[in-house]
Amino acid sequence: MRAHPGDWLIIERDGVERRGRRPATAVLIRDAPEATGAGGDLITVVSPVRARWTLPDGTERTGTVKASNGTKAGTPVPIWLDGVGNPVDAPVVRAPAHREAVSVAAWSGTAVCISRGGRS
């Protein structure tokens, strides 16, 4: 598989996103709202909820984290923190290179079949 400049950028960005972030556990202070929907269709599955967490130095923080709807107060939820202890999105997780290579090869073969299939 041949690497393209964009591939290297994604790999570097992935590494940079992980640096400065660490996993932690927050405890919900309030119940997360129940899942909402219309006509049986689920619309919202995660909502912002007030929670507390402890930093490595022992300082307790309070703020808003994302939690699955229906989660009750007192429930521990996994979160990611930035370098100063604020909740942030989880880092991007990339699939192992061998899976990507198989996926690219499969899609490449499909594209060739489609493009040649329309010609007489």
Order of alpha helices (4+ residues) and beta strands (2+ residues): alpha-beta-beta-beta-beta-beta-beta-beta-alpha
